[in-house]
Amino acid sequence: MRLNWLTPVRHLISNGLKSVCRRSSMKGYRELKRNAPAGMMVTSGEHHGTLQSFRTLAETGIDIMQPDVGWCGGLTTLVEIAALAKSRGQLVVPHGSSVYSHHAVITFTNTPFSEFLMTSPDCSTLRPQFDPILLDEPVPVNGRIHKSVLDKPGFGVELNRDCHLKRPYSH
């Protein structure tokens, strides 16, 4: 793996590299982490789908694992991945999975922030990720979602029964 480009562009990278190797390239992530400039964090995991895959990824020494609760096996597996990461001194920042990971994130001690995906067409406004399918989906205010907003039954959202989405294909 050619990594000679990392040091000259270090000043252009705010805090780290995210998912720059193929999902299956554990050797690539190990080498990337070993050769990254001091202070540059290496992040991956948004395309991994099993606890075993995250165990293998954790062994590469990356700094932040990013499971997507919709891909990794659900909330229970997300909690297991967070525990695995914590045992290795690694951080967990779930991939923008909105309401399905917010409740877990506020309980993890190794999650310094949460990823929020900008889904408005021009990225000028904060729009709920699952809008218009879900009602009452929280969005950050001044960069934060307060735990009181999440203090509702279940995930704190309701299905919008008036939403009539059409599937692009029929069977």
TAJO-V663258 format. One record per residue. N is the residue number from 1. SS is DSSP state (H for helix, E for strand, C for the rest). PHI is phi as a letter, one per 20 degrees, with the letter a starting at -180 (NA if undefined). Layout:
# TAJO-V663258
n=N ss=SS phi=PHI
n=N ss=SS phi=PHI
This chain:
# TAJO-V663258
n=1 ss=C phi=NA
n=2 ss=C phi=e
n=3 ss=C phi=d
n=4 ss=C phi=f
n=5 ss=H phi=e
n=6 ss=H phi=f
n=7 ss=H phi=f
n=8 ss=H phi=f
n=9 ss=C phi=d
n=10 ss=H phi=g
n=11 ss=H phi=f
n=12 ss=H phi=e
n=13 ss=C phi=d
n=14 ss=C phi=f
n=15 ss=C phi=b
n=16 ss=E phi=r
n=17 ss=E phi=d
n=18 ss=E phi=c
n=19 ss=C phi=l
n=20 ss=C phi=e
n=21 ss=C phi=d
n=22 ss=C phi=f
n=23 ss=C phi=g
n=24 ss=C phi=e
n=25 ss=C phi=e
n=26 ss=H phi=f
n=27 ss=H phi=f
n=28 ss=H phi=f
n=29 ss=H phi=f
n=30 ss=H phi=f
n=31 ss=H phi=f
n=32 ss=H phi=f
n=33 ss=H phi=f
n=34 ss=H phi=f
n=35 ss=H phi=d
n=36 ss=C phi=f
n=37 ss=C phi=g
n=38 ss=C phi=g
n=39 ss=C phi=n
n=40 ss=C phi=e
n=41 ss=E phi=e
n=42 ss=E phi=d
n=43 ss=E phi=c
n=44 ss=E phi=a
n=45 ss=C phi=p
n=46 ss=C phi=f
n=47 ss=C phi=d
n=48 ss=C phi=e
n=49 ss=C phi=c
n=50 ss=C phi=c
n=51 ss=H phi=f
n=52 ss=H phi=f
n=53 ss=H phi=f
n=54 ss=H phi=f
n=55 ss=H phi=f
n=56 ss=H phi=f
n=57 ss=H phi=f
n=58 ss=H phi=f
n=59 ss=C phi=f
n=60 ss=C phi=f
n=61 ss=C phi=n
n=62 ss=C phi=g
n=63 ss=C phi=e
n=64 ss=E phi=c
n=65 ss=E phi=e
n=66 ss=C phi=c
n=67 ss=C phi=f
n=68 ss=C phi=d
n=69 ss=C phi=g
n=70 ss=C phi=f
n=71 ss=C phi=d
n=72 ss=C phi=e
n=73 ss=C phi=o
n=74 ss=C phi=n
n=75 ss=H phi=f
n=76 ss=H phi=f
n=77 ss=H phi=f
n=78 ss=H phi=g
n=79 ss=H phi=f
n=80 ss=H phi=f
n=81 ss=H phi=f
n=82 ss=H phi=f
n=83 ss=H phi=f
n=84 ss=H phi=g
n=85 ss=H phi=f
n=86 ss=H phi=f
n=87 ss=H phi=f
n=88 ss=C phi=d
n=89 ss=C phi=m
n=90 ss=C phi=d
n=91 ss=E phi=e
n=92 ss=E phi=c
n=93 ss=C phi=c
n=94 ss=C phi=g
n=95 ss=C phi=f
n=96 ss=C phi=h
n=97 ss=C phi=d
n=98 ss=C phi=l
n=99 ss=H phi=g
n=100 ss=H phi=f
n=101 ss=H phi=c
n=102 ss=H phi=g
n=103 ss=H phi=f
n=104 ss=H phi=f
n=105 ss=H phi=g
n=106 ss=C phi=f
n=107 ss=C phi=d
n=108 ss=C phi=f
n=109 ss=C phi=e
n=110 ss=C phi=d
n=111 ss=C phi=c
n=112 ss=C phi=f
n=113 ss=C phi=a
n=114 ss=C phi=c
n=115 ss=C phi=e
n=116 ss=C phi=c
n=117 ss=C phi=e
n=118 ss=C phi=e
n=119 ss=C phi=d
n=120 ss=C phi=f
n=121 ss=C phi=g
n=122 ss=C phi=d
n=123 ss=C phi=l
n=124 ss=C phi=e
n=125 ss=C phi=c
n=126 ss=C phi=e
n=127 ss=C phi=c
n=128 ss=C phi=g
n=129 ss=C phi=f
n=130 ss=C phi=d
n=131 ss=C phi=f
n=132 ss=C phi=e
n=133 ss=C phi=f
n=134 ss=E phi=d
n=135 ss=E phi=d
n=136 ss=C phi=m
n=137 ss=C phi=f
n=138 ss=C phi=f
n=139 ss=C phi=c
n=140 ss=C phi=f
n=141 ss=E phi=d
n=142 ss=C phi=l
n=143 ss=C phi=n
n=144 ss=E phi=c
n=145 ss=C phi=d
n=146 ss=C phi=f
n=147 ss=H phi=g
n=148 ss=H phi=f
n=149 ss=H phi=f
n=150 ss=H phi=e
n=151 ss=C phi=e
n=152 ss=C phi=b
n=153 ss=C phi=f
n=154 ss=C phi=m
n=155 ss=C phi=e
n=156 ss=C phi=n
n=157 ss=C phi=c
n=158 ss=E phi=c
n=159 ss=E phi=f
n=160 ss=C phi=e
n=161 ss=C phi=f
n=162 ss=C phi=e
n=163 ss=C phi=e
n=164 ss=C phi=d
n=165 ss=C phi=e
n=166 ss=C phi=d
n=167 ss=C phi=f
n=168 ss=C phi=f
n=169 ss=C phi=c
n=170 ss=C phi=c
n=171 ss=C phi=d
